[in-house]
Amino acid sequence: MITPKFAVTQDDDYIYITIHAPYIRAQGLEFLVDGDQFTFQVHPYYLRLTFPGDIEEDESCSSSYDVSKGDISVKLKKSQPGQHFPNLDLLSTLLATRSQRLEQQQGQGGRGARQPLIQEIITSDMKGKERPADIASSLGVNIEEIDWELPQTLNTDDDEQSSMLIGEAKYGFDQRYSGWFTHTKEMTVDINEVRPEPEKTTPADRRKMWNACLDSKFDEDYYMNNYVFDDDIISLIEFKTPYQAAFRQLRKHQQEQQPQGQAGLGELPGETSLGGGSGSKHLSDFLELTAHERDIIRNLPRKTYLVKNEQSVYLGLVDIIYAYMYQYRTNFGETNVESAWTIGSLSTSMAGLESNFMSLRNTIVANFKRALAYPLYRNWDLCQAVLRDTYVAFRLGRRALLKVLLHAKDVFDHHDIYYIYGKILLDDYCIWIQTTASDAVLRSLASHLHHLKVQKAEVGWHLEEFEDLALETTDDEEEEGEGEGDRTRTDEDGKATDDQVIIIDADGIRDLEHNLPELLKEMEVDQRQEQQRREQRKQTTDAERDHDRQQKDGGPAREFLE
């Protein structure tokens, strides 16, 4: 069966479903309304939608079929009039089954998530011993208390080498992929820093490779030039993105709804409505999914995830969002032929095939280093502006992050070579952010991004020393330029030469017109005198040259006679 294209809208009392099903026999249409589910079936189409609330069918409901457009319009009543159904444009959420939707709602709340079917349990002989970190969530630990700055314990080299004996290198989303870079020599994936054979590397090997590549790519002269001549960069930093406008709009609305004095410093009031809940209907039009974005979602595969390393997956999301936001800001919200290269080069998940991020700080520092080593504009203040853009995207919630991922996926899908990164990363992130990602964790990340302060010393490239050197060089050049500008060229008599610039006001112009004949005569005299001096110098030079020639020709003969 084929899942048709569809769109869902709502008002206070009704749900409106538009299904695109051309070339069907209307006599075979079947509709079924069962609590929170709506089912549509007609050969060869089948559609089942699960809503956040119950719906019902009565005399006020209706359906119609537009043969010319191939669209079926269905109007259904909400069981509770006035109830708002959030995220009706997140199609993967609507297509989920009831059990999957229950799991999503529980998991996205940050606590009380549904337990996996296969689970490690604590036996009686484990009492008094340290429990594995993976059981923390099942023990009721508040997921918002995750310490994103605490580095994870990495596998030892022996463990990584033993994993290589089992199969090929693993990379991509939650280390789920291998074999995609078997023919890298033929494909020439120039953003790939893991060379020459990515399929035969361990995570530690890849980390050493991309770190060494970054150090070799940094150009101190380029950085100093962008530091001094930053007029174009300032315009990029001052650019107000639509994400910032949506953030201000949502924050203004929530502050109007929130009693004064309850919101903390630097925190968004009413955070729980971000990415879902009643606040979704107040989002700006920019955050609503477009028809093209819904088509991309519709073509995504249906997957569920049992993530092995959740913290690394969330940090990988930060890495990709930062890379995209740099491209977005430096192109004023547009894309070009270099957009895929820019995003890929600035993402450690892509260029370095990193799949085991250690901490939020290390992730952002790596993004900063890439933004100072690869792209056209390499400026520290610009890196900070992109970090603020990343914070805004996370603060806006899953919907904004989904739009970023969909746009990035669309960019990579249309590239002849870089489409690989869409398959091993972006497809899974687009599904995962809708179905599995936790709103509580996203809010936690946003809070840490908001308070994260990156120092130049953390990059390790002596940036402050290069900045001081650039300023000293610029000051010396300006002093030399001013000295040359103050000098006046004079001839042998001390008179100003013709290349001297004279500024004359209105009175001076009138005097010049009155005395013009005399000035012309003086100029003719000066020219004749100058011509005479030139002729005298020429005669003197010719005489000296003749004397030197005679000395050269006659000198040896006189010595011989003597």
Backbone torsions as a table, in degrees:
resi	resn	phi	psi	omega
1	MET	NA	151.8	-177.6
2	ILE	-104.5	132.6	173.4
3	THR	-83.0	115.8	-176.0
4	PRO	-76.5	164.7	171.6
5	LYS	-69.9	143.0	-179.0
6	PHE	-154.6	161.9	176.2
7	ALA	-144.1	146.5	-176.9
8	VAL	-128.7	130.3	173.8
9	THR	-129.5	175.7	-176.5
10	GLN	-155.3	160.0	164.1
11	ASP	-128.4	-162.4	-175.1
12	ASP	-65.3	-29.2	-171.6
13	ASP	-119.6	-16.7	-171.6
14	TYR	-133.6	157.2	172.5
15	ILE	-111.5	134.3	-179.5
16	TYR	-118.2	120.9	-177.7
17	ILE	-115.5	127.7	175.6
18	THR	-114.5	119.8	-176.8
19	ILE	-116.0	126.2	178.7
20	HIS	-93.8	105.0	-178.1
21	ALA	-137.7	79.4	-177.3
22	PRO	-75.7	158.9	173.3
23	TYR	59.2	51.7	177.7
24	ILE	-121.2	167.3	173.6
25	ARG	-97.1	114.4	-174.9
26	ALA	-62.5	-24.5	-179.2
27	GLN	-66.2	-21.0	-177.2
28	GLY	-94.3	8.0	-178.3
29	LEU	-67.9	138.0	176.6
30	GLU	-133.7	129.7	175.4
31	PHE	-121.0	144.3	176.6
32	LEU	-141.9	126.3	176.3
33	VAL	-114.3	121.1	-176.1
34	ASP	-139.0	93.2	179.0
35	GLY	65.3	-112.9	-179.1
36	ASP	-96.1	8.7	-177.2
37	GLN	-115.2	143.3	173.3
38	PHE	-125.7	129.8	-178.6
39	THR	-122.3	133.5	176.9
40	PHE	-126.2	137.1	-179.5
41	GLN	-149.1	132.0	171.0
42	VAL	-161.7	134.6	-175.8
43	HIS	-59.5	128.1	3.8
44	PRO	-102.1	27.1	-173.0
45	TYR	-104.8	149.0	175.0
46	TYR	-147.5	131.3	-178.5
47	LEU	-141.9	128.8	175.9
48	ARG	-129.2	121.4	-178.1
49	LEU	-115.7	133.9	177.2
50	THR	-112.3	118.2	-174.5
51	PHE	-96.3	161.4	178.1
52	PRO	-69.0	-16.8	179.0
53	GLY	-139.4	173.6	-177.4
54	ASP	-78.2	148.1	175.3
55	ILE	-127.6	163.7	-179.4
56	GLU	-149.0	166.4	-178.2
57	GLU	-121.7	125.1	177.1
58	ASP	-140.2	-164.2	-175.2
59	GLU	-66.9	-24.5	179.9
60	SER	-78.1	-13.8	-179.7
61	CYS	-80.5	157.7	-177.6
62	SER	-156.6	167.9	175.0
63	SER	-150.1	150.2	179.8
64	SER	-149.5	159.5	-178.4
65	TYR	-130.2	119.7	177.4
66	ASP	-94.5	105.1	-174.7
67	VAL	-65.9	-38.1	-176.9
68	SER	-64.9	-36.9	179.5
69	LYS	-94.8	-19.6	-176.0
70	GLY	75.0	25.3	-176.9
71	ASP	-107.7	135.4	174.6
72	ILE	-106.8	124.9	-179.8
73	SER	-108.7	126.6	-177.4
74	VAL	-124.7	132.9	178.1
75	LYS	-117.3	120.5	-178.1
76	LEU	-124.7	150.2	-175.5
77	LYS	-96.1	141.7	174.1
78	LYS	-77.3	138.6	179.1
79	SER	-65.3	-31.7	176.9
80	GLN	-115.8	98.8	-179.6
81	PRO	-57.4	138.8	-178.9
82	GLY	91.1	-11.4	179.4
83	GLN	-72.1	136.3	178.7
84	HIS	-97.7	128.1	177.3
85	PHE	-95.1	113.1	-177.6
86	PRO	-79.5	156.9	169.6
87	ASN	58.2	42.3	177.9
88	LEU	-73.5	-12.3	176.5
89	ASP	-96.3	-0.4	172.3
90	LEU	-87.3	90.2	-168.0
91	LEU	-64.8	-35.5	-180.0
92	SER	-62.3	-32.1	178.0
93	THR	-69.4	-40.4	178.8
94	LEU	-68.0	-32.5	-177.7
95	LEU	-80.1	-8.2	-179.1
96	ALA	-69.4	154.9	174.6
97	THR	-75.5	172.9	179.9
98	ARG	-62.8	-42.2	-179.2
99	SER	-66.5	-40.1	178.2
100	GLN	-66.2	-38.8	179.8
101	ARG	-66.6	-39.3	177.1
102	LEU	-61.9	-41.6	179.0
103	GLU	-64.9	-39.9	178.2
104	GLN	-62.5	-46.1	-177.9
105	GLN	-63.5	-39.0	179.4
106	GLN	-72.4	-42.6	-177.9
107	GLY	-68.9	-37.2	-178.4
108	GLN	-73.6	-16.9	176.4
109	GLY	-73.0	-16.4	176.4
110	GLY	94.6	-10.2	179.3
111	ARG	-154.1	160.2	179.4
112	GLY	69.4	27.8	-178.0
113	ALA	-67.6	151.4	179.7
114	ARG	-65.0	138.4	-177.4
115	GLN	-75.9	143.4	176.5
116	PRO	-65.9	159.5	-178.3
117	LEU	-65.5	-34.6	177.5
118	ILE	-111.5	122.4	-171.4
119	GLN	-142.2	139.5	174.8
120	GLU	-79.8	129.7	-178.2
121	ILE	-111.3	161.0	-178.9
122	ILE	-97.0	119.0	-179.5
123	THR	-90.2	172.2	-176.0
124	SER	-65.0	-29.4	-178.0
125	ASP	-79.1	-1.5	178.2
126	MET	-93.8	-3.4	-178.6
127	LYS	-62.7	136.4	-179.4
128	GLY	86.9	-9.0	178.8
129	LYS	-98.8	162.7	179.6
130	GLU	-71.5	129.1	-179.0
131	ARG	-82.2	149.3	178.1
132	PRO	-62.8	149.0	-178.6
133	ALA	-65.9	-25.6	-177.4
134	ASP	-68.6	-15.3	-177.7
135	ILE	-91.3	-1.1	-173.8
136	ALA	-58.1	-41.7	-177.5
137	SER	-67.0	-35.3	-179.9
138	SER	-72.7	-15.6	179.2
139	LEU	-90.2	3.3	176.3
140	GLY	88.0	19.7	178.1
141	VAL	-69.6	134.4	179.2
142	ASN	-68.1	117.9	-175.1
143	ILE	-68.4	-18.9	178.2
144	GLU	-72.6	-11.6	-179.3
145	GLU	-93.3	13.7	178.4
146	ILE	-60.6	131.4	177.4
147	ASP	-90.6	98.2	-176.4
148	TRP	-72.3	-11.2	-179.7
149	GLU	-93.0	-5.3	-178.5
150	LEU	-85.3	113.6	-179.2
151	PRO	-61.3	142.9	176.3
152	GLN	-80.1	156.4	177.9
153	THR	-78.7	120.5	-178.3
154	LEU	-83.8	155.5	175.3
155	ASN	-67.6	150.1	176.2
156	THR	-75.1	163.9	179.7
157	ASP	-60.2	-35.7	179.7
158	ASP	-63.9	-41.3	179.0
159	ASP	-64.6	-40.2	-179.9
160	GLU	-68.2	-39.7	178.6
161	GLN	-66.2	-37.5	178.9
162	SER	-67.3	-33.9	177.0
163	SER	-67.1	-30.0	176.9
164	MET	-68.3	-27.3	178.4
165	LEU	-70.3	-26.8	-179.2
166	ILE	-74.7	-37.8	-178.2
167	GLY	-167.6	-161.8	-178.4
168	GLU	-77.4	171.9	177.6
169	ALA	-62.9	143.6	-179.4
170	LYS	-111.3	137.0	-179.8
171	TYR	-155.1	-173.0	179.9
172	GLY	82.6	-162.5	-176.9
173	PHE	-61.8	116.0	178.8
174	ASP	53.0	32.8	178.2
175	GLN	54.8	48.4	-176.4
176	ARG	-100.7	-4.5	-169.9
177	TYR	-124.4	153.7	174.0
178	SER	-159.8	158.8	176.7
179	GLY	85.9	-2.6	-177.6
180	TRP	-78.5	-16.9	-178.5
181	PHE	-116.0	30.9	179.4
182	THR	-66.0	-35.7	-175.8
183	HIS	-112.2	46.7	-177.7
184	THR	-66.1	-30.6	-179.4
185	LYS	-65.7	-37.6	179.2
186	GLU	-76.8	-34.3	-175.6
187	MET	-81.2	-26.5	-178.7
188	THR	55.4	60.9	176.0
189	VAL	-79.7	90.7	-168.9
190	ASP	-70.5	-16.0	177.5
191	ILE	-84.7	-8.3	-179.2
192	ASN	-75.0	122.0	-179.1
193	GLU	-98.3	-2.1	-179.8
194	VAL	-99.9	96.4	-174.8
195	ARG	-134.5	156.9	4.5
196	PRO	-90.9	-13.7	-175.0
197	GLU	-129.5	89.2	-178.9
198	PRO	-61.5	-28.3	-175.9
199	GLU	-74.5	-4.2	-179.4
200	LYS	-121.1	32.3	-177.8
201	THR	-120.3	150.6	173.7
202	THR	-92.9	165.2	175.4
203	PRO	-55.3	-37.1	179.0
204	ALA	-67.4	-39.0	177.6
205	ASP	-62.8	-44.1	-179.2
206	ARG	-64.4	-38.3	-179.5
207	ARG	-64.8	-41.3	177.8
208	LYS	-65.0	-38.4	-177.6
209	MET	-66.2	-48.1	-176.0
210	TRP	-73.1	-28.7	174.9
211	ASN	-66.7	-43.4	178.1
212	ALA	-64.9	-38.0	179.1
213	CYS	-64.5	-41.0	178.6
214	LEU	-62.5	-45.2	-179.7
215	ASP	-61.2	-37.3	-179.2
216	SER	-75.3	-24.9	-177.6
217	LYS	-83.4	-19.6	-177.3
218	PHE	-67.5	129.7	-179.1
219	ASP	-117.7	108.8	-176.3
220	GLU	-66.6	-34.3	178.1
221	ASP	-64.8	-41.3	178.5
222	TYR	-63.9	-42.9	-179.6
223	TYR	-63.7	-43.9	-179.4
224	MET	-65.2	-37.5	177.7
225	ASN	-62.5	-44.8	178.1
226	ASN	-69.2	-24.7	178.8
227	TYR	-73.9	-37.8	-177.6
228	VAL	-84.8	-50.0	-177.4
229	PHE	-98.4	84.3	-170.7
230	ASP	-116.0	22.4	-178.5
231	ASP	-60.5	-46.4	179.2
232	ASP	-66.2	-36.2	-178.1
233	ILE	-68.4	-35.8	179.3
234	ILE	-62.4	-39.7	177.8
235	SER	-64.4	-33.5	177.0
236	LEU	-68.9	-40.8	-179.7
237	ILE	-66.0	-36.6	-177.6
238	GLU	-79.8	-8.4	-179.9
239	PHE	-62.8	128.4	179.0
240	LYS	-95.9	113.3	-176.3
241	THR	-80.2	156.0	174.5
242	PRO	-60.2	-27.9	176.8
243	TYR	-63.9	-39.0	177.5
244	GLN	-66.8	-38.3	178.1
245	ALA	-64.1	-42.7	177.4
246	ALA	-64.0	-38.2	178.5
247	PHE	-63.4	-44.9	179.1
248	ARG	-64.8	-39.3	-179.6
249	GLN	-64.8	-45.0	-179.9
250	LEU	-67.6	-40.0	-179.8
251	ARG	-66.2	-40.0	178.3
252	LYS	-61.5	-43.3	179.0
253	HIS	-63.5	-42.4	-177.9
254	GLN	-70.6	-33.3	177.1
255	GLN	-68.0	-31.8	176.4
256	GLU	-67.9	-33.0	-179.2
257	GLN	-84.4	-23.0	-175.1
258	GLN	-89.7	131.9	174.7
259	PRO	-60.0	143.1	-178.3
260	GLN	-64.3	143.5	176.4
261	GLY	91.2	-1.0	-177.9
262	GLN	-100.6	-17.6	-178.9
263	ALA	-87.3	135.0	179.5
264	GLY	-77.2	163.8	-179.3
265	LEU	-65.0	126.1	178.0
266	GLY	76.1	5.1	-178.4
267	GLU	-109.4	150.1	176.4
268	LEU	-83.2	126.8	173.3
269	PRO	-70.3	146.8	177.5
270	GLY	67.0	39.5	-174.8
271	GLU	-61.3	-27.7	-172.3
272	THR	-64.2	-18.6	-179.5
273	SER	-87.3	-5.2	-180.0
274	LEU	-70.8	130.4	178.3
275	GLY	76.3	5.2	-179.8
276	GLY	170.1	172.1	179.9
277	GLY	82.7	-169.0	-174.3
278	SER	-65.4	-23.1	-179.4
279	GLY	-69.7	-15.9	-175.9
280	SER	-64.5	-33.0	-177.6
281	LYS	-73.6	-8.1	178.3
282	HIS	-101.0	2.8	178.5
283	LEU	-65.9	150.8	178.8
284	SER	-67.8	162.8	179.8
285	ASP	-60.6	-27.2	-179.2
286	PHE	-60.3	-34.4	-177.3
287	LEU	-84.7	-6.4	175.2
288	GLU	-74.5	137.7	-178.4
289	LEU	-69.6	136.4	178.0
290	THR	-81.7	170.2	178.4
291	ALA	-61.9	-38.6	179.4
292	HIS	-65.8	-40.4	178.2
293	GLU	-66.0	-37.7	176.7
294	ARG	-66.1	-34.0	176.6
295	ASP	-64.8	-40.0	178.0
296	ILE	-63.1	-42.7	178.9
297	ILE	-62.4	-41.3	-177.3
298	ARG	-63.2	-31.3	-178.7
299	ASN	-87.1	-1.9	177.4
300	LEU	-72.2	147.5	176.7
301	PRO	-68.8	158.6	177.7
302	ARG	-90.1	115.1	-177.5
303	LYS	-137.9	154.1	167.6
304	THR	-123.8	153.1	-171.7
305	TYR	-126.2	134.0	166.6
306	LEU	-115.8	88.4	-169.2
307	VAL	-72.2	134.4	-180.0
308	LYS	-79.9	-41.5	-175.8
309	ASN	-129.0	85.8	-174.4
310	GLU	-63.4	-42.1	-177.2
311	GLN	-61.6	-41.9	179.2
312	SER	-67.3	-34.3	178.0
313	VAL	-65.7	-43.7	178.4
314	TYR	-65.5	-40.7	178.9
315	LEU	-68.6	-33.4	173.5
316	GLY	-63.0	-34.5	175.1
317	LEU	-63.6	-42.4	176.8
318	VAL	-58.6	-44.0	-179.3
319	ASP	-59.3	-45.4	-177.7
320	ILE	-70.6	-41.2	-179.4
321	ILE	-63.7	-41.1	178.5
322	TYR	-61.4	-46.4	-179.3
323	ALA	-60.5	-41.5	179.6
324	TYR	-67.0	-42.3	-177.2
325	MET	-65.4	-30.8	174.3
326	TYR	-64.7	-47.0	178.3
327	GLN	-61.3	-39.6	-177.8
328	TYR	-65.4	-44.8	-177.7
329	ARG	-71.3	-43.9	-175.9
330	THR	-72.6	-12.5	175.0
331	ASN	-112.3	16.2	178.4
332	PHE	52.8	42.9	175.4
333	GLY	84.3	1.5	-179.2
334	GLU	-106.0	175.4	174.1
335	THR	-123.6	158.9	176.7
336	ASN	-145.0	-171.6	-175.8
337	VAL	-67.3	-18.3	-179.1
338	GLU	-96.5	1.6	-174.2
339	SER	-63.1	-43.7	-179.9
340	ALA	-62.7	-42.7	178.8
341	TRP	-63.0	-42.2	-178.4
342	THR	-63.2	-48.7	-179.6
343	ILE	-62.5	-45.5	-178.7
344	GLY	-63.9	-40.1	-178.6
345	SER	-69.6	-31.0	-177.5
346	LEU	-90.7	-3.9	178.9
347	SER	-104.2	120.3	177.5
348	THR	-68.1	-29.2	177.0
349	SER	-61.4	-33.0	-177.4
350	MET	-92.8	-60.4	-175.3
351	ALA	-66.1	-38.1	-178.2
352	GLY	-101.3	0.6	-177.8
353	LEU	50.9	34.5	179.9
354	GLU	-76.3	130.1	-179.9
355	SER	-133.2	12.1	-179.9
356	ASN	-138.8	71.9	-179.1
357	PHE	-71.2	139.4	-172.8
358	MET	-89.3	-37.9	-178.6
359	SER	-159.9	164.8	178.6
360	LEU	-64.5	-41.7	-179.2
361	ARG	-62.8	-46.1	178.9
362	ASN	-62.2	-35.8	179.0
363	THR	-64.2	-47.7	-178.2
364	ILE	-69.9	-37.9	178.1
365	VAL	-61.0	-40.3	176.7
366	ALA	-63.0	-39.2	176.0
367	ASN	-62.9	-42.2	178.1
368	PHE	-60.1	-46.2	-178.9
369	LYS	-61.0	-40.0	178.8
370	ARG	-66.6	-40.1	179.8
371	ALA	-69.0	-17.5	177.8
372	LEU	-99.5	-2.8	-175.9
373	ALA	-115.7	-28.3	-170.0
374	TYR	-110.3	-53.8	-164.1
375	PRO	-75.3	-176.9	-178.9
376	LEU	-67.3	-42.5	-178.3
377	TYR	-105.3	120.3	-176.3
378	ARG	-126.0	94.2	-173.1
379	ASN	-144.5	137.7	-176.2
380	TRP	-65.8	-43.5	-179.9
381	ASP	-63.4	-33.7	176.1
382	LEU	-66.1	-39.0	175.9
383	CYS	-60.1	-40.9	178.9
384	GLN	-66.0	-38.6	178.2
385	ALA	-63.8	-39.2	178.1
386	VAL	-67.9	-34.6	175.7
387	LEU	-62.2	-39.8	176.3
388	ARG	-65.5	-37.3	176.0
389	ASP	-62.4	-39.5	179.0
390	THR	-63.9	-42.6	176.6
391	TYR	-60.3	-43.9	-179.2
392	VAL	-61.3	-42.8	179.8
393	ALA	-61.5	-42.8	179.2
394	PHE	-70.4	-34.1	179.9
395	ARG	-69.6	-30.7	177.2
396	LEU	-71.5	-20.1	172.2
397	GLY	99.2	-168.5	-172.7
398	ARG	-59.7	-35.2	-176.8
399	ARG	-64.4	-46.3	178.3
400	ALA	-64.8	-41.9	178.2
401	LEU	-63.6	-37.9	177.9
402	LEU	-63.9	-41.8	178.5
403	LYS	-61.6	-41.0	178.0
404	VAL	-62.2	-47.2	-178.1
405	LEU	-64.9	-39.7	179.1
406	LEU	-64.9	-41.1	179.0
407	HIS	-66.3	-42.8	177.7
408	ALA	-63.3	-41.9	178.0
409	LYS	-60.8	-41.5	179.5
410	ASP	-63.5	-38.8	178.3
411	VAL	-64.1	-45.8	-177.0
412	PHE	-73.9	-33.5	-179.4
413	ASP	-64.1	-24.3	-178.0
414	HIS	-97.6	13.8	177.1
415	HIS	-105.0	140.9	-174.4
416	ASP	-64.6	-33.1	-174.3
417	ILE	-115.5	-42.9	-173.6
418	TYR	-73.6	-2.3	176.9
419	TYR	-57.4	-21.2	179.6
420	ILE	-55.3	-41.9	-176.3
421	TYR	-69.5	-27.0	173.3
422	GLY	-66.8	-36.8	-177.9
423	LYS	-75.1	-37.5	-175.3
424	ILE	-91.8	-10.6	-178.0
425	LEU	-132.9	-59.8	-166.5
426	LEU	-70.4	-37.0	177.4
427	ASP	-57.8	-47.6	-178.5
428	ASP	-67.4	-40.4	178.8
429	TYR	-64.5	-36.3	179.0
430	CYS	-64.2	-36.5	177.9
431	ILE	-77.0	-46.3	-175.8
432	TRP	-62.2	-39.8	-177.1
433	ILE	-66.2	-26.3	178.9
434	GLN	-84.2	-38.2	-167.5
435	THR	-104.8	-28.4	-169.2
436	THR	-123.1	-32.1	-175.1
437	ALA	-59.3	143.3	-177.6
438	SER	-95.5	130.1	175.7
439	ASP	-61.0	-36.8	-179.1
440	ALA	-64.3	-41.2	179.6
441	VAL	-68.6	-39.9	178.5
442	LEU	-62.6	-38.9	176.5
443	ARG	-66.7	-37.3	177.8
444	SER	-63.8	-43.3	177.8
445	LEU	-62.9	-42.8	179.5
446	ALA	-60.1	-41.8	179.2
447	SER	-63.0	-43.1	179.1
448	HIS	-68.0	-37.0	177.0
449	LEU	-64.6	-36.5	-178.7
450	HIS	-65.2	-34.6	-176.8
451	HIS	-99.8	0.6	-178.2
452	LEU	-75.3	125.9	177.5
453	LYS	-119.2	115.5	-179.6
454	VAL	-96.8	129.5	178.6
455	GLN	-97.3	150.2	-178.7
456	LYS	-63.9	-29.7	-179.6
457	ALA	-66.1	-24.9	-178.7
458	GLU	-68.2	-24.1	179.0
459	VAL	-70.4	-34.5	176.0
460	GLY	84.4	19.6	-177.6
461	TRP	-115.7	16.1	177.4
462	HIS	56.0	46.4	-175.2
463	LEU	-62.9	-40.3	-177.9
464	GLU	-64.7	-36.2	177.5
465	GLU	-65.5	-41.6	178.3
466	PHE	-66.1	-36.0	178.3
467	GLU	-65.6	-43.5	177.2
468	ASP	-62.2	-41.8	178.7
469	LEU	-63.2	-40.5	179.1
470	ALA	-63.4	-41.4	179.4
471	LEU	-67.0	-40.5	178.5
472	GLU	-63.5	-43.2	179.2
473	THR	-63.0	-40.4	179.8
474	THR	-66.0	-41.7	178.8
475	ASP	-63.0	-41.3	179.2
476	ASP	-63.6	-41.7	179.7
477	GLU	-65.4	-38.6	178.8
478	GLU	-65.9	-39.5	178.4
479	GLU	-64.6	-40.8	178.1
480	GLU	-64.7	-39.6	179.2
481	GLY	-65.3	-40.1	178.8
482	GLU	-66.6	-38.1	179.0
483	GLY	-64.4	-41.5	178.3
484	GLU	-67.3	-34.5	-179.6
485	GLY	-69.6	-27.3	-178.4
486	ASP	-81.4	-18.7	-178.6
487	ARG	-74.2	141.4	176.7
488	THR	-116.3	124.7	179.9
489	ARG	-73.3	133.3	179.9
490	THR	-129.5	156.5	176.0
491	ASP	-90.4	-167.0	-175.2
492	GLU	-67.5	-26.6	-179.5
493	ASP	-89.6	3.3	178.9
494	GLY	85.4	6.4	-179.9
495	LYS	-87.3	148.9	179.9
496	ALA	-66.9	139.6	179.3
497	THR	-80.6	175.4	-173.6
498	ASP	-70.1	-20.4	-176.8
499	ASP	-84.3	3.3	177.2
500	GLN	-75.9	136.2	-179.4
501	VAL	-92.7	127.4	-179.0
502	ILE	-116.2	128.0	178.9
503	ILE	-100.2	124.2	-175.1
504	ILE	-123.2	134.5	177.3
505	ASP	-87.0	-170.9	-175.5
506	ALA	-65.9	-42.5	179.0
507	ASP	-63.2	-38.6	178.6
508	GLY	-64.8	-34.3	178.2
509	ILE	-64.0	-41.8	178.8
510	ARG	-64.0	-41.8	177.5
511	ASP	-63.5	-38.3	-179.8
512	LEU	-64.0	-40.6	178.3
513	GLU	-65.2	-37.9	-178.9
514	HIS	-68.6	-39.5	-175.6
515	ASN	-98.0	11.3	-175.2
516	LEU	-58.9	-45.3	179.8
517	PRO	-58.1	-44.2	179.7
518	GLU	-64.2	-40.1	179.4
519	LEU	-63.1	-39.0	178.3
520	LEU	-63.7	-41.0	178.0
521	LYS	-63.4	-43.5	178.8
522	GLU	-61.9	-38.5	178.5
523	MET	-64.6	-39.3	178.0
524	GLU	-64.4	-41.6	178.0
525	VAL	-62.2	-45.7	179.8
526	ASP	-60.7	-41.2	-180.0
527	GLN	-64.7	-41.5	178.6
528	ARG	-64.1	-43.3	178.7
529	GLN	-62.2	-41.2	178.9
530	GLU	-64.1	-38.0	179.3
531	GLN	-66.5	-39.2	178.0
532	GLN	-64.1	-43.4	179.6
533	ARG	-62.6	-39.5	177.4
534	ARG	-63.0	-41.5	179.4
535	GLU	-65.7	-40.2	177.6
536	GLN	-62.8	-44.5	178.2
537	ARG	-61.8	-38.0	179.3
538	LYS	-66.6	-42.6	178.6
539	GLN	-63.3	-42.8	179.0
540	THR	-62.1	-42.4	179.7
541	THR	-65.2	-40.7	179.4
542	ASP	-65.2	-40.0	180.0
543	ALA	-64.8	-44.6	178.5
544	GLU	-62.1	-38.3	179.6
545	ARG	-66.6	-40.5	177.9
546	ASP	-65.2	-41.0	179.1
547	HIS	-61.7	-43.0	179.1
548	ASP	-64.6	-37.0	-180.0
549	ARG	-67.6	-40.1	178.7
550	GLN	-65.2	-41.4	178.7
551	GLN	-61.4	-38.7	-178.5
552	LYS	-69.5	-39.4	-177.1
553	ASP	-78.9	-39.1	-173.2
554	GLY	-92.5	-15.3	-175.5
555	GLY	-61.6	-52.6	-178.8
556	PRO	-61.4	-34.9	-178.9
557	ALA	-65.3	-42.3	179.8
558	ARG	-64.4	-38.5	178.8
559	GLU	-63.7	-37.3	-179.5
560	PHE	-66.7	-42.3	-179.6
561	LEU	-65.7	-40.3	-179.7
562	GLU	-66.0	NA	NA
